[in-house]
Amino acid sequence: MICVICKGEIEKHYTEEGVMYWDQGHNAEPIADGRCCDKCNQDIVVQYRISDMLVNKGGSNG
Ligand SMILES: [Zn+2]
């Protein structure tokens, strides 16, 4: 899996037993259409959603 934001490899997550349980990346929307890595999700997507939420405060109770 390649991150659509930084084009880097999306790191897989493993359990303590070494079983891979997560390799799908995070939803990169609305930054990009596709999957992104942990870092981009934390640094870009989440930050964008937070700021977007603040801008749109007072909106619907969805
Ligand atoms: Zn990335």
N, CA, C, O and the ligand as a Tripos MOL2 file, in Angstrom:
@<TRIPOS>MOLECULE
protein
  249   247    63     0     0
PROTEIN
NO_CHARGES

@<TRIPOS>ATOM
      1 N           0.8470   -1.1980    0.0000 N.3       1 MET1
      2 CA          0.0000    0.0000    0.0000 C.3       1 MET1
      3 C           0.8800    1.2440    0.0000 C.2       1 MET1
      4 O           1.8380    1.3520    0.7660 O.2       1 MET1
      5 N           0.5260    2.1870   -0.8870 N.am      2 ILE2
      6 CA          1.2660    3.4410   -0.9550 C.3       2 ILE2
      7 C           0.3670    4.5750   -0.4800 C.2       2 ILE2
      8 O          -0.8010    4.6540   -0.8610 O.2       2 ILE2
      9 N           0.9140    5.4450    0.3480 N.am      3 CYS3
     10 CA          0.1860    6.5990    0.8500 C.3       3 CYS3
     11 C          -0.0630    7.5800   -0.2970 C.2       3 CYS3
     12 O           0.8610    7.9370   -1.0270 O.2       3 CYS3
     13 N          -1.3170    8.0120   -0.4520 N.am      4 VAL4
     14 CA         -1.6370    8.9110   -1.5550 C.3       4 VAL4
     15 C          -1.1520   10.3300   -1.3000 C.2       4 VAL4
     16 O          -1.1120   11.1500   -2.2170 O.2       4 VAL4
     17 N          -0.7860   10.6190   -0.0620 N.am      5 ILE5
     18 CA         -0.3470   11.9830    0.2770 C.3       5 ILE5
     19 C           1.1650   12.1160    0.1330 C.2       5 ILE5
     20 O           1.6340   12.9990   -0.5840 O.2       5 ILE5
     21 N           1.9310   11.2660    0.7930 N.am      6 CYS6
     22 CA          3.3910   11.3920    0.7560 C.3       6 CYS6
     23 C           4.0370   10.3860   -0.2000 C.2       6 CYS6
     24 O           5.2480   10.4210   -0.4200 O.2       6 CYS6
     25 N           3.2250    9.4960   -0.7620 N.am      7 LYS7
     26 CA          3.6910    8.4760   -1.7050 C.3       7 LYS7
     27 C           4.6450    7.4750   -1.0750 C.2       7 LYS7
     28 O           5.3390    6.7350   -1.7740 O.2       7 LYS7
     29 N           4.6730    7.4590    0.2450 N.am      8 GLY8
     30 CA          5.5180    6.4940    0.9350 C.3       8 GLY8
     31 C           4.7540    5.2120    1.2170 C.2       8 GLY8
     32 O           3.5370    5.1470    1.0440 O.2       8 GLY8
     33 N           5.4720    4.2120    1.6450 N.am      9 GLU9
     34 CA          4.8680    2.9390    2.0000 C.3       9 GLU9
     35 C           4.0350    3.0930    3.2770 C.2       9 GLU9
     36 O           4.4830    3.7070    4.2450 O.2       9 GLU9
     37 N           2.8340    2.5370    3.2730 N.am     10 ILE10
     38 CA          2.0180    2.5340    4.4820 C.3      10 ILE10
     39 C           2.4610    1.3620    5.3470 C.2      10 ILE10
     40 O           2.3910    0.2050    4.9330 O.2      10 ILE10
     41 N           2.9180    1.6790    6.5500 N.am     11 GLU11
     42 CA          3.4250    0.6400    7.4300 C.3      11 GLU11
     43 C           2.3000   -0.2690    7.9020 C.2      11 GLU11
     44 O           1.2180    0.1930    8.2640 O.2      11 GLU11
     45 N           2.5700   -1.5540    7.8910 N.am     12 LYS12
     46 CA          1.6130   -2.5270    8.4090 C.3      12 LYS12
     47 C           1.7040   -2.5640    9.9200 C.2      12 LYS12
     48 O           2.7380   -2.2430   10.5060 O.2      12 LYS12
     49 N           0.6030   -2.9610   10.5410 N.am     13 HIS13
     50 CA          0.5990   -3.1120   11.9890 C.3      13 HIS13
     51 C           0.5130   -4.5990   12.3240 C.2      13 HIS13
     52 O          -0.2170   -5.3630   11.6910 O.2      13 HIS13
     53 N           1.2820   -4.9800   13.3380 N.am     14 TYR14
     54 CA          1.3280   -6.3880   13.7420 C.3      14 TYR14
     55 C           0.9670   -6.5330   15.2150 C.2      14 TYR14
     56 O           1.1980   -5.6350   16.0250 O.2      14 TYR14
     57 N           0.3970   -7.6830   15.5350 N.am     15 THR15
     58 CA          0.1550   -7.9920   16.9430 C.3      15 THR15
     59 C           1.4710   -8.4260   17.5870 C.2      15 THR15
     60 O           2.4810   -8.5720   16.8980 O.2      15 THR15
     61 N           1.4620   -8.6320   18.9030 N.am     16 GLU16
     62 CA          2.6650   -9.0850   19.5890 C.3      16 GLU16
     63 C           3.1380  -10.4360   19.0740 C.2      16 GLU16
     64 O           4.3210  -10.7690   19.1570 O.2      16 GLU16
     65 N           2.1990  -11.2060   18.5430 N.am     17 GLU17
     66 CA          2.5530  -12.5210   17.9980 C.3      17 GLU17
     67 C           3.1000  -12.4250   16.5830 C.2      17 GLU17
     68 O           3.4820  -13.4330   15.9870 O.2      17 GLU17
     69 N           3.1360  -11.2220   16.0530 N.am     18 GLY18
     70 CA          3.6690  -11.0460   14.7070 C.3      18 GLY18
     71 C           2.6320  -11.2450   13.6150 C.2      18 GLY18
     72 O           2.9770  -11.3970   12.4430 O.2      18 GLY18
     73 N           1.3650  -11.2450   13.9990 N.am     19 VAL19
     74 CA          0.3010  -11.4030   13.0120 C.3      19 VAL19
     75 C          -0.1100  -10.0360   12.4820 C.2      19 VAL19
     76 O          -0.4970   -9.1450   13.2380 O.2      19 VAL19
     77 N          -0.0160   -9.8950   11.1690 N.am     20 MET20
     78 CA         -0.4000   -8.6340   10.5550 C.3      20 MET20
     79 C          -1.9100   -8.4800   10.6160 C.2      20 MET20
     80 O          -2.6520   -9.3420   10.1450 O.2      20 MET20
     81 N          -2.3570   -7.3820   11.1980 N.am     21 TYR21
     82 CA         -3.8120   -7.1870   11.3340 C.3      21 TYR21
     83 C          -4.2790   -5.8990   10.6930 C.2      21 TYR21
     84 O          -5.4790   -5.6260   10.6770 O.2      21 TYR21
     85 N          -3.3750   -5.1080   10.1700 N.am     22 TRP22
     86 CA         -3.7770   -3.8080    9.6130 C.3      22 TRP22
     87 C          -2.8000   -3.4230    8.5180 C.2      22 TRP22
     88 O          -1.6190   -3.1940    8.7810 O.2      22 TRP22
     89 N          -3.2890   -3.3520    7.3010 N.am     23 ASP23
     90 CA         -2.4200   -2.9390    6.1980 C.3      23 ASP23
     91 C          -3.1850   -2.0770    5.1960 C.2      23 ASP23
     92 O          -2.7490   -1.8990    4.0580 O.2      23 ASP23
     93 N          -4.3100   -1.5540    5.6200 N.am     24 GLN24
     94 CA         -5.1830   -0.8470    4.6890 C.3      24 GLN24
     95 C          -4.9950    0.6600    4.6790 C.2      24 GLN24
     96 O          -5.5850    1.3500    3.8480 O.2      24 GLN24
     97 N          -4.1850    1.1800    5.5890 N.am     25 GLY25
     98 CA         -4.0170    2.6180    5.6480 C.3      25 GLY25
     99 C          -5.2590    3.3030    6.1970 C.2      25 GLY25
    100 O          -6.2500    2.6610    6.5460 O.2      25 GLY25
    101 N          -5.1730    4.6200    6.2610 N.am     26 HIS26
    102 CA         -6.2950    5.4090    6.7590 C.3      26 HIS26
    103 C          -7.0040    6.0720    5.5910 C.2      26 HIS26
    104 O          -6.4220    6.2680    4.5240 O.2      26 HIS26
    105 N          -8.2630    6.4130    5.8040 N.am     27 ASN27
    106 CA         -9.0070    7.1550    4.8030 C.3      27 ASN27
    107 C          -8.4020    8.5570    4.6900 C.2      27 ASN27
    108 O          -8.3670    9.3050    5.6670 O.2      27 ASN27
    109 N          -7.9280    8.9050    3.4900 N.am     28 ALA28
    110 CA         -7.2370   10.1790    3.3110 C.3      28 ALA28
    111 C          -8.1760   11.3360    3.0050 C.2      28 ALA28
    112 O          -7.7390   12.4840    2.9260 O.2      28 ALA28
    113 N          -9.4340   11.0510    2.8350 N.am     29 GLU29
    114 CA        -10.3810   12.1280    2.5520 C.3      29 GLU29
    115 C         -10.5270   13.0490    3.7550 C.2      29 GLU29
    116 O         -10.4560   12.5670    4.8860 O.2      29 GLU29
    117 N         -10.7240   14.3270    3.5710 N.am     30 PRO30
    118 CA        -10.9480   15.0050    2.2900 C.3      30 PRO30
    119 C          -9.6660   15.5330    1.6400 C.2      30 PRO30
    120 O          -9.7270   16.2690    0.6550 O.2      30 PRO30
    121 N          -8.5130   15.1600    2.1860 N.am     31 ILE31
    122 CA         -7.2450   15.6240    1.6300 C.3      31 ILE31
    123 C          -7.0040   14.9980    0.2680 C.2      31 ILE31
    124 O          -6.5950   15.6760   -0.6740 O.2      31 ILE31
    125 N          -7.2590   13.7100    0.1710 N.am     32 ALA32
    126 CA         -7.0190   12.9920   -1.0760 C.3      32 ALA32
    127 C          -7.9760   11.8180   -1.1570 C.2      32 ALA32
    128 O          -8.5630   11.4100   -0.1540 O.2      32 ALA32
    129 N          -8.1280   11.2810   -2.3500 N.am     33 ASP33
    130 CA         -9.0180   10.1450   -2.5480 C.3      33 ASP33
    131 C          -8.1920    8.8740   -2.5310 C.2      33 ASP33
    132 O          -7.5650    8.5170   -3.5280 O.2      33 ASP33
    133 N          -8.1950    8.1990   -1.4040 N.am     34 GLY34
    134 CA         -7.4110    6.9790   -1.3000 C.3      34 GLY34
    135 C          -7.0310    6.7130    0.1350 C.2      34 GLY34
    136 O          -7.7350    7.1020    1.0660 O.2      34 GLY34
    137 N          -5.8850    6.0310    0.3030 N.am     35 ARG35
    138 CA         -5.4490    5.6310    1.6310 C.3      35 ARG35
    139 C          -4.1460    6.3390    1.9680 C.2      35 ARG35
    140 O          -3.3250    6.6020    1.0890 O.2      35 ARG35
    141 N          -3.9620    6.6440    3.2450 N.am     36 CYS36
    142 CA         -2.7370    7.3160    3.6510 C.3      36 CYS36
    143 C          -2.1120    6.6030    4.8470 C.2      36 CYS36
    144 O          -2.7420    5.7690    5.4970 O.2      36 CYS36
    145 N          -0.8560    6.9560    5.1180 N.am     37 CYS37
    146 CA         -0.1030    6.3170    6.1890 C.3      37 CYS37
    147 C          -0.4450    6.9320    7.5490 C.2      37 CYS37
    148 O          -1.1550    7.9330    7.6370 O.2      37 CYS37
    149 N           0.0730    6.3120    8.5910 N.am     38 ASP38
    150 CA         -0.1530    6.8000    9.9510 C.3      38 ASP38
    151 C           0.2320    8.2650   10.1060 C.2      38 ASP38
    152 O          -0.5240    9.0680   10.6520 O.2      38 ASP38
    153 N           1.4360    8.6000    9.6100 N.am     39 LYS39
    154 CA          1.9590    9.9300    9.8200 C.3      39 LYS39
    155 C           1.0960   10.9880    9.1460 C.2      39 LYS39
    156 O           0.7460   11.9960    9.7590 O.2      39 LYS39
    157 N           0.7530   10.7530    7.8740 N.am     40 CYS40
    158 CA         -0.0570   11.7260    7.1510 C.3      40 CYS40
    159 C          -1.4460   11.8320    7.7810 C.2      40 CYS40
    160 O          -2.0300   12.9150    7.8350 O.2      40 CYS40
    161 N          -1.9610   10.7170    8.2480 N.am     41 ASN41
    162 CA         -3.2710   10.7540    8.8900 C.3      41 ASN41
    163 C          -3.2230   11.6440   10.1270 C.2      41 ASN41
    164 O          -4.0850   12.4980   10.3320 O.2      41 ASN41
    165 N          -2.2020   11.4270   10.9390 N.am     42 GLN42
    166 CA         -2.0790   12.1900   12.1760 C.3      42 GLN42
    167 C          -1.7740   13.6630   11.9110 C.2      42 GLN42
    168 O          -2.3860   14.5570   12.4960 O.2      42 GLN42
    169 N          -0.8130   13.8940   11.0140 N.am     43 ASP43
    170 CA         -0.2980   15.2490   10.8230 C.3      43 ASP43
    171 C          -1.1340   16.0980    9.8760 C.2      43 ASP43
    172 O          -1.1530   17.3240    9.9880 O.2      43 ASP43
    173 N          -1.8190   15.4560    8.9540 N.am     44 ILE44
    174 CA         -2.5110   16.2180    7.9130 C.3      44 ILE44
    175 C          -4.0220   16.0080    7.9460 C.2      44 ILE44
    176 O          -4.7860   16.9650    8.0710 O.2      44 ILE44
    177 N          -4.4450   14.7590    7.8340 N.am     45 VAL45
    178 CA         -5.8880   14.4930    7.7150 C.3      45 VAL45
    179 C          -6.6290   14.8710    8.9940 C.2      45 VAL45
    180 O          -7.6440   15.5660    8.9480 O.2      45 VAL45
    181 N          -6.1140   14.4070   10.1410 N.am     46 VAL46
    182 CA         -6.7790   14.7040   11.4050 C.3      46 VAL46
    183 C          -6.7640   16.1990   11.6870 C.2      46 VAL46
    184 O          -7.7620   16.7720   12.1260 O.2      46 VAL46
    185 N          -5.6180   16.8220   11.4300 N.am     47 GLN47
    186 CA         -5.5120   18.2600   11.6630 C.3      47 GLN47
    187 C          -6.4940   19.0260   10.7820 C.2      47 GLN47
    188 O          -7.1180   19.9920   11.2210 O.2      47 GLN47
    189 N          -6.6210   18.5820    9.5390 N.am     48 TYR48
    190 CA         -7.5400   19.2410    8.6210 C.3      48 TYR48
    191 C          -8.9790   19.0930    9.1150 C.2      48 TYR48
    192 O          -9.7600   20.0440    9.0930 O.2      48 TYR48
    193 N          -9.3050   17.9000    9.5540 N.am     49 ARG49
    194 CA        -10.6800   17.6630   10.0250 C.3      49 ARG49
    195 C         -10.9850   18.5030   11.2530 C.2      49 ARG49
    196 O         -12.0950   19.0140   11.4040 O.2      49 ARG49
    197 N          -9.9970   18.6440   12.1300 N.am     50 ILE50
    198 CA        -10.2030   19.4530   13.3350 C.3      50 ILE50
    199 C         -10.4450   20.9030   12.9510 C.2      50 ILE50
    200 O         -11.3850   21.5290   13.4390 O.2      50 ILE50
    201 N          -9.5990   21.4400   12.0750 N.am     51 SER51
    202 CA         -9.7550   22.8310   11.6790 C.3      51 SER51
    203 C         -11.0520   23.0320   10.9130 C.2      51 SER51
    204 O         -11.7140   24.0600   11.0510 O.2      51 SER51
    205 N         -11.4080   22.0430   10.1040 N.am     52 ASP52
    206 CA        -12.6460   22.1200    9.3420 C.3      52 ASP52
    207 C         -13.8450   22.1240   10.2880 C.2      52 ASP52
    208 O         -14.8370   22.8170   10.0610 O.2      52 ASP52
    209 N         -13.7280   21.3350   11.3500 N.am     53 MET53
    210 CA        -14.7900   21.2710   12.3410 C.3      53 MET53
    211 C         -14.9590   22.6150   13.0340 C.2      53 MET53
    212 O         -16.0790   23.0570   13.2890 O.2      53 MET53
    213 N         -13.8250   23.2680   13.3400 N.am     54 LEU54
    214 CA        -13.8780   24.5540   14.0170 C.3      54 LEU54
    215 C         -14.4940   25.6130   13.1110 C.2      54 LEU54
    216 O         -15.2830   26.4460   13.5580 O.2      54 LEU54
    217 N         -14.1230   25.5690   11.8290 N.am     55 VAL55
    218 CA        -14.6480   26.5410   10.8790 C.3      55 VAL55
    219 C         -16.1560   26.3820   10.7410 C.2      55 VAL55
    220 O         -16.8970   27.3580   10.6230 O.2      55 VAL55
    221 N         -16.5880   25.1320   10.7590 N.am     56 ASN56
    222 CA        -17.9950   24.8380   10.5110 C.3      56 ASN56
    223 C         -18.8190   24.6960   11.7820 C.2      56 ASN56
    224 O         -19.9500   24.2120   11.7370 O.2      56 ASN56
    225 N         -18.2720   25.1050   12.8950 N.am     57 LYS57
    226 CA        -19.0170   24.9450   14.1450 C.3      57 LYS57
    227 C         -20.3200   25.7590   14.0930 C.2      57 LYS57
    228 O         -20.4070   26.8050   13.4490 O.2      57 LYS57
    229 N         -21.2860   25.2480   14.7760 N.am     58 GLY58
    230 CA        -22.5940   25.8680   14.7290 C.3      58 GLY58
    231 C         -23.4610   25.2730   13.6390 C.2      58 GLY58
    232 O         -24.5820   25.7220   13.4010 O.2      58 GLY58
    233 N         -22.9190   24.2410   12.9680 N.am     59 GLY59
    234 CA        -23.6670   23.5910   11.9170 C.3      59 GLY59
    235 C         -24.6020   22.5250   12.4600 C.2      59 GLY59
    236 O         -25.1290   22.6390   13.5670 O.2      59 GLY59
    237 N         -24.7920   21.5110   11.6770 N.am     60 SER60
    238 CA        -25.7330   20.4730   12.0570 C.3      60 SER60
    239 C         -25.1870   19.5940   13.1720 C.2      60 SER60
    240 O         -23.9820   19.5760   13.4230 O.2      60 SER60
    241 N         -26.0520   18.8860   13.8230 N.am     61 ASN61
    242 CA        -25.6470   17.9530   14.8530 C.3      61 ASN61
    243 C         -25.5290   16.5460   14.2720 C.2      61 ASN61
    244 O         -26.1240   15.6020   14.7920 O.2      61 ASN61
    245 N         -24.7640   16.4130   13.2000 N.am     62 GLY62
    246 CA        -24.6650   15.1350   12.5350 C.3      62 GLY62
    247 C         -23.8570   14.1810   13.3090 C.2      62 GLY62
    248 O         -23.6720   13.0410   12.8830 O.2      62 GLY62
    249 ZN          1.9430    9.4460    4.1360 Zn       63 ZN63
@<TRIPOS>BOND
     1     1     2 1
     2     2     3 1
     3     3     4 2
     4     3     5 am
     5     5     6 1
     6     6     7 1
     7     7     8 2
     8     7     9 am
     9     9    10 1
    10    10    11 1
    11    11    12 2
    12    11    13 am
    13    13    14 1
    14    14    15 1
    15    15    16 2
    16    15    17 am
    17    17    18 1
    18    18    19 1
    19    19    20 2
    20    19    21 am
    21    21    22 1
    22    22    23 1
    23    23    24 2
    24    23    25 am
    25    25    26 1
    26    26    27 1
    27    27    28 2
    28    27    29 am
    29    29    30 1
    30    30    31 1
    31    31    32 2
    32    31    33 am
    33    33    34 1
    34    34    35 1
    35    35    36 2
    36    35    37 am
    37    37    38 1
    38    38    39 1
    39    39    40 2
    40    39    41 am
    41    41    42 1
    42    42    43 1
    43    43    44 2
    44    43    45 am
    45    45    46 1
    46    46    47 1
    47    47    48 2
    48    47    49 am
    49    49    50 1
    50    50    51 1
    51    51    52 2
    52    51    53 am
    53    53    54 1
    54    54    55 1
    55    55    56 2
    56    55    57 am
    57    57    58 1
    58    58    59 1
    59    59    60 2
    60    59    61 am
    61    61    62 1
    62    62    63 1
    63    63    64 2
    64    63    65 am
    65    65    66 1
    66    66    67 1
    67    67    68 2
    68    67    69 am
    69    69    70 1
    70    70    71 1
    71    71    72 2
    72    71    73 am
    73    73    74 1
    74    74    75 1
    75    75    76 2
    76    75    77 am
    77    77    78 1
    78    78    79 1
    79    79    80 2
    80    79    81 am
    81    81    82 1
    82    82    83 1
    83    83    84 2
    84    83    85 am
    85    85    86 1
    86    86    87 1
    87    87    88 2
    88    87    89 am
    89    89    90 1
    90    90    91 1
    91    91    92 2
    92    91    93 am
    93    93    94 1
    94    94    95 1
    95    95    96 2
    96    95    97 am
    97    97    98 1
    98    98    99 1
    99    99   100 2
   100    99   101 am
   101   101   102 1
   102   102   103 1
   103   103   104 2
   104   103   105 am
   105   105   106 1
   106   106   107 1
   107   107   108 2
   108   107   109 am
   109   109   110 1
   110   110   111 1
   111   111   112 2
   112   111   113 am
   113   113   114 1
   114   114   115 1
   115   115   116 2
   116   115   117 am
   117   117   118 1
   118   118   119 1
   119   119   120 2
   120   119   121 am
   121   121   122 1
   122   122   123 1
   123   123   124 2
   124   123   125 am
   125   125   126 1
   126   126   127 1
   127   127   128 2
   128   127   129 am
   129   129   130 1
   130   130   131 1
   131   131   132 2
   132   131   133 am
   133   133   134 1
   134   134   135 1
   135   135   136 2
   136   135   137 am
   137   137   138 1
   138   138   139 1
   139   139   140 2
   140   139   141 am
   141   141   142 1
   142   142   143 1
   143   143   144 2
   144   143   145 am
   145   145   146 1
   146   146   147 1
   147   147   148 2
   148   147   149 am
   149   149   150 1
   150   150   151 1
   151   151   152 2
   152   151   153 am
   153   153   154 1
   154   154   155 1
   155   155   156 2
   156   155   157 am
   157   157   158 1
   158   158   159 1
   159   159   160 2
   160   159   161 am
   161   161   162 1
   162   162   163 1
   163   163   164 2
   164   163   165 am
   165   165   166 1
   166   166   167 1
   167   167   168 2
   168   167   169 am
   169   169   170 1
   170   170   171 1
   171   171   172 2
   172   171   173 am
   173   173   174 1
   174   174   175 1
   175   175   176 2
   176   175   177 am
   177   177   178 1
   178   178   179 1
   179   179   180 2
   180   179   181 am
   181   181   182 1
   182   182   183 1
   183   183   184 2
   184   183   185 am
   185   185   186 1
   186   186   187 1
   187   187   188 2
   188   187   189 am
   189   189   190 1
   190   190   191 1
   191   191   192 2
   192   191   193 am
   193   193   194 1
   194   194   195 1
   195   195   196 2
   196   195   197 am
   197   197   198 1
   198   198   199 1
   199   199   200 2
   200   199   201 am
   201   201   202 1
   202   202   203 1
   203   203   204 2
   204   203   205 am
   205   205   206 1
   206   206   207 1
   207   207   208 2
   208   207   209 am
   209   209   210 1
   210   210   211 1
   211   211   212 2
   212   211   213 am
   213   213   214 1
   214   214   215 1
   215   215   216 2
   216   215   217 am
   217   217   218 1
   218   218   219 1
   219   219   220 2
   220   219   221 am
   221   221   222 1
   222   222   223 1
   223   223   224 2
   224   223   225 am
   225   225   226 1
   226   226   227 1
   227   227   228 2
   228   227   229 am
   229   229   230 1
   230   230   231 1
   231   231   232 2
   232   231   233 am
   233   233   234 1
   234   234   235 1
   235   235   236 2
   236   235   237 am
   237   237   238 1
   238   238   239 1
   239   239   240 2
   240   239   241 am
   241   241   242 1
   242   242   243 1
   243   243   244 2
   244   243   245 am
   245   245   246 1
   246   246   247 1
   247   247   248 2
@<TRIPOS>SUBSTRUCTURE
     1 MET1         2 RESIDUE 1 A MET
     2 ILE2         6 RESIDUE 1 A ILE
     3 CYS3        10 RESIDUE 1 A CYS
     4 VAL4        14 RESIDUE 1 A VAL
     5 ILE5        18 RESIDUE 1 A ILE
     6 CYS6        22 RESIDUE 1 A CYS
     7 LYS7        26 RESIDUE 1 A LYS
     8 GLY8        30 RESIDUE 1 A GLY
     9 GLU9        34 RESIDUE 1 A GLU
    10 ILE10       38 RESIDUE 1 A ILE
    11 GLU11       42 RESIDUE 1 A GLU
    12 LYS12       46 RESIDUE 1 A LYS
    13 HIS13       50 RESIDUE 1 A HIS
    14 TYR14       54 RESIDUE 1 A TYR
    15 THR15       58 RESIDUE 1 A THR
    16 GLU16       62 RESIDUE 1 A GLU
    17 GLU17       66 RESIDUE 1 A GLU
    18 GLY18       70 RESIDUE 1 A GLY
    19 VAL19       74 RESIDUE 1 A VAL
    20 MET20       78 RESIDUE 1 A MET
    21 TYR21       82 RESIDUE 1 A TYR
    22 TRP22       86 RESIDUE 1 A TRP
    23 ASP23       90 RESIDUE 1 A ASP
    24 GLN24       94 RESIDUE 1 A GLN
    25 GLY25       98 RESIDUE 1 A GLY
    26 HIS26      102 RESIDUE 1 A HIS
    27 ASN27      106 RESIDUE 1 A ASN
    28 ALA28      110 RESIDUE 1 A ALA
    29 GLU29      114 RESIDUE 1 A GLU
    30 PRO30      118 RESIDUE 1 A PRO
    31 ILE31      122 RESIDUE 1 A ILE
    32 ALA32      126 RESIDUE 1 A ALA
    33 ASP33      130 RESIDUE 1 A ASP
    34 GLY34      134 RESIDUE 1 A GLY
    35 ARG35      138 RESIDUE 1 A ARG
    36 CYS36      142 RESIDUE 1 A CYS
    37 CYS37      146 RESIDUE 1 A CYS
    38 ASP38      150 RESIDUE 1 A ASP
    39 LYS39      154 RESIDUE 1 A LYS
    40 CYS40      158 RESIDUE 1 A CYS
    41 ASN41      162 RESIDUE 1 A ASN
    42 GLN42      166 RESIDUE 1 A GLN
    43 ASP43      170 RESIDUE 1 A ASP
    44 ILE44      174 RESIDUE 1 A ILE
    45 VAL45      178 RESIDUE 1 A VAL
    46 VAL46      182 RESIDUE 1 A VAL
    47 GLN47      186 RESIDUE 1 A GLN
    48 TYR48      190 RESIDUE 1 A TYR
    49 ARG49      194 RESIDUE 1 A ARG
    50 ILE50      198 RESIDUE 1 A ILE
    51 SER51      202 RESIDUE 1 A SER
    52 ASP52      206 RESIDUE 1 A ASP
    53 MET53      210 RESIDUE 1 A MET
    54 LEU54      214 RESIDUE 1 A LEU
    55 VAL55      218 RESIDUE 1 A VAL
    56 ASN56      222 RESIDUE 1 A ASN
    57 LYS57      226 RESIDUE 1 A LYS
    58 GLY58      230 RESIDUE 1 A GLY
    59 GLY59      234 RESIDUE 1 A GLY
    60 SER60      238 RESIDUE 1 A SER
    61 ASN61      242 RESIDUE 1 A ASN
    62 GLY62      246 RESIDUE 1 A GLY
    63 ZN63       249 GROUP 0 **** ****
